[in-house]
Amino acid sequence: MAYVDWMIRAQELSTCNCDWGCPCQFNALPTRGNCRAVVGMRIDEGHFADVRLDGVKVVGMFAWPGAIHEGRGEGLAVIDENATPAQRDAVLKILTGQETEQFATIFSVLAATTEKFHEPLFRPIAFEADAESRTGRFAVAGLVEAMAEPIRNPVTGAPHRARVVLPHGFEYAEAEYASSTTRTSGPIENDWSGRHAHLCTLHLGPHGVIH
């Protein structure tokens, strides 16, 4: 099947309600029986056909009553208000798994397991991430505040470093793992600290991770 030519290279900060490491990364069940994820990204380079996506920022909030693969999830996308109408349309098509080989990308997987999509919002998004230092933050005023910091040694308090490589993953090839503090309001509410986060570069196209 032919797909629209698209590609994104983006910095991603992903947080969830599971313990550090996130069982999903190892084909295991979620720590607390359900999965709630809040993710931010900034597209540094990208296109959807002839629409340039450089600089577009996105936040996604998701909730599943059980493990992700069991479905019945709900999701809300927020796209930075500076995105043009064409960029908004293109990004929403990518985020909902359109013009993508089935299950080839994280977006396709999330879309396939989400049965309720709230109307997208277009708001100012603050985003910063540094995978090397395992730090980052993204925020949407009145809606989302998420922060990542290094995992700490429980005895000395020294930063602990953990990196995971997924040669056949559908999200990233390599990610730095960290600790998250996340709060959201609105249709999908969350509030946690000391939970999983990872920082990575997404390099994706219609057939999956680009190596």
C-alpha positions as CSV (number, residue, x, y, z in Angstrom):
1,M,0.0,0.0,0.0
2,A,1.3,3.5,-0.9
3,Y,1.3,6.1,1.9
4,V,1.7,9.8,1.9
5,D,5.4,10.6,2.2
6,W,6.1,11.9,5.7
7,M,8.9,12.0,8.2
8,I,9.5,13.5,11.6
9,R,12.7,13.8,13.7
10,A,11.6,15.0,17.1
11,Q,12.7,15.4,20.7
12,E,10.3,13.5,22.9
13,L,9.7,13.5,26.7
14,S,7.4,10.7,27.6
15,T,6.0,10.2,31.2
16,C,3.6,7.5,32.6
17,N,2.2,6.3,35.9
18,C,4.3,3.1,36.0
19,D,7.5,2.6,38.1
20,W,10.8,3.6,36.6
21,G,11.6,1.5,33.5
22,C,7.9,1.1,32.3
23,P,6.9,-2.5,31.9
24,C,5.6,-1.8,28.4
25,Q,9.2,-1.5,27.2
26,F,9.6,-5.2,28.1
27,N,6.3,-6.6,27.0
28,A,5.1,-6.8,30.6
29,L,1.9,-5.6,32.3
30,P,1.6,-2.0,33.8
31,T,2.8,-1.5,37.4
32,R,-0.6,-0.5,38.8
33,G,-2.9,-2.4,36.5
34,N,-3.7,0.5,34.2
35,C,-1.8,2.8,32.0
36,R,-1.8,6.6,31.9
37,A,0.7,8.5,29.8
38,V,1.4,12.1,29.2
39,V,3.9,12.9,26.4
40,G,5.4,16.0,24.8
41,M,7.5,16.5,21.7
42,R,9.0,19.1,19.5
43,I,9.5,18.3,15.8
44,D,12.9,19.6,14.9
45,E,12.6,18.5,11.3
46,G,9.7,17.0,9.4
47,H,7.2,17.0,6.6
48,F,3.9,15.6,5.6
49,A,3.9,15.6,1.7
50,D,4.9,19.2,1.0
51,V,3.8,20.6,4.4
52,R,6.9,21.4,6.5
53,L,6.5,20.5,10.2
54,D,9.7,22.0,11.6
55,G,9.2,23.6,15.0
56,V,5.7,22.2,15.7
57,K,5.2,21.2,19.4
58,V,2.7,18.6,20.5
59,V,1.4,17.2,23.8
60,G,-0.7,14.0,24.1
61,M,-2.6,12.7,27.1
62,F,-3.8,9.1,27.2
63,A,-5.5,6.7,29.7
64,W,-6.4,3.0,29.5
65,P,-8.4,1.1,32.1
66,G,-6.0,-1.8,31.8
67,A,-2.9,-2.6,29.8
68,I,-2.6,-0.7,26.5
69,H,-3.0,-3.7,24.3
70,E,-6.4,-4.4,25.9
71,G,-7.7,-1.2,24.4
72,R,-10.6,1.0,25.5
73,G,-8.4,4.0,25.9
74,E,-9.1,7.7,25.6
75,G,-6.8,10.4,24.3
76,L,-6.4,14.2,23.9
77,A,-4.0,15.9,21.6
78,V,-2.8,19.5,22.1
79,I,-1.0,21.2,19.2
80,D,0.9,24.5,19.6
81,E,-1.2,27.4,18.6
82,N,1.5,28.7,16.3
83,A,1.0,25.7,14.0
84,T,-0.7,26.6,10.7
85,P,-4.0,24.9,9.7
86,A,-2.1,22.7,7.2
87,Q,0.4,21.7,9.9
88,R,-2.4,21.0,12.4
89,D,-4.1,18.7,9.9
90,A,-0.8,16.9,9.0
91,V,0.2,16.3,12.6
92,L,-3.2,15.0,13.6
93,K,-3.1,12.5,10.7
94,I,0.3,11.3,11.9
95,L,-0.8,11.2,15.6
96,T,-3.9,9.1,14.7
97,G,-2.0,6.5,12.8
98,Q,-3.2,7.6,9.3
99,E,-0.9,7.2,6.3
100,T,1.0,4.7,8.4
101,E,1.6,1.0,8.2
102,Q,-0.5,-0.7,10.9
103,F,1.4,-0.9,14.2
104,A,4.6,0.4,12.6
105,T,4.8,3.5,14.9
106,I,3.9,4.3,18.5
107,F,1.2,6.6,17.1
108,S,-0.4,3.8,15.1
109,V,-0.4,1.6,18.2
110,L,-1.9,4.3,20.4
111,A,-4.6,5.1,17.9
112,A,-5.6,1.4,17.5
113,T,-6.1,1.0,21.2
114,T,-7.9,4.3,21.8
115,E,-11.7,4.3,21.4
116,K,-12.4,7.9,22.5
117,F,-10.5,10.9,21.1
118,H,-11.4,14.2,22.7
119,E,-11.5,17.2,20.4
120,P,-7.9,18.5,19.9
121,L,-6.9,21.7,21.5
122,F,-4.6,24.5,20.1
123,R,-2.7,26.2,22.9
124,P,0.8,27.6,23.6
125,I,3.1,24.8,24.5
126,A,6.4,25.2,26.5
127,F,8.8,22.3,25.8
128,E,12.5,21.6,26.6
129,A,14.4,18.4,26.9
130,D,18.0,17.3,27.3
131,A,18.4,13.5,27.0
132,E,22.1,13.7,28.0
133,S,21.2,15.2,31.4
134,R,17.9,13.3,31.7
135,T,16.0,16.5,32.3
136,G,13.1,18.2,30.6
137,R,9.8,19.9,31.0
138,F,6.7,20.6,29.0
139,A,3.6,22.5,29.9
140,V,0.3,23.8,28.7
141,A,-1.1,26.5,31.0
142,G,-4.1,25.3,33.0
143,L,-3.9,21.8,31.5
144,V,-0.5,20.0,31.7
145,E,2.7,20.3,33.7
146,A,5.3,17.5,33.3
147,M,8.9,17.4,34.4
148,A,11.7,14.9,34.1
149,E,14.8,14.6,36.3
150,P,17.5,11.9,36.8
151,I,16.6,8.8,38.8
152,R,18.5,9.1,42.2
153,N,20.4,6.6,44.1
154,P,18.3,6.0,47.3
155,V,21.3,6.0,49.6
156,T,23.6,8.7,48.2
157,G,21.2,10.8,46.1
158,A,23.6,10.6,43.2
159,P,22.1,10.6,39.7
160,H,21.6,7.1,38.3
161,R,21.8,6.5,34.5
162,A,19.9,3.9,32.6
163,R,19.6,3.7,28.9
164,V,17.5,1.2,26.9
165,V,18.0,0.1,23.2
166,L,15.1,-1.4,21.3
167,P,16.5,-2.6,17.9
168,H,13.0,-3.5,16.7
169,G,10.9,-0.9,18.6
170,F,8.1,1.1,17.1
171,E,8.9,4.3,19.1
172,Y,12.6,4.8,19.4
173,A,15.9,3.1,18.8
174,E,17.5,4.3,22.1
175,A,16.2,6.2,25.1
176,E,17.5,7.7,28.3
177,Y,15.4,6.8,31.4
178,A,14.4,9.2,34.0
179,S,11.9,10.1,36.8
180,S,8.8,12.1,36.1
181,T,6.4,14.4,38.0
182,T,3.2,15.0,36.1
183,R,-0.1,16.8,36.7
184,T,-2.9,17.3,34.2
185,S,-6.4,18.6,34.4
186,G,-9.4,18.7,32.0
187,P,-10.9,15.5,30.5
188,I,-7.9,13.3,31.5
189,E,-6.7,14.0,35.0
190,N,-3.3,12.8,36.3
191,D,-1.1,13.5,39.4
192,W,2.1,11.6,40.1
193,S,5.7,11.9,41.1
194,G,8.7,9.6,41.1
195,R,7.3,7.6,38.1
196,H,8.7,6.6,34.8
197,A,10.0,9.0,32.1
198,H,12.1,8.6,29.0
199,L,13.8,11.0,26.7
200,C,14.7,10.2,23.1
201,T,14.8,11.3,19.5
202,L,11.9,10.1,17.5
203,H,12.8,9.4,13.8
204,L,9.7,8.0,12.2
205,G,8.0,7.6,8.8
206,P,5.0,5.6,7.5
207,H,6.9,2.3,7.8
208,G,8.2,2.8,11.4
209,V,11.4,3.8,13.0
210,I,14.1,5.1,10.6
211,H,17.5,3.7,11.4
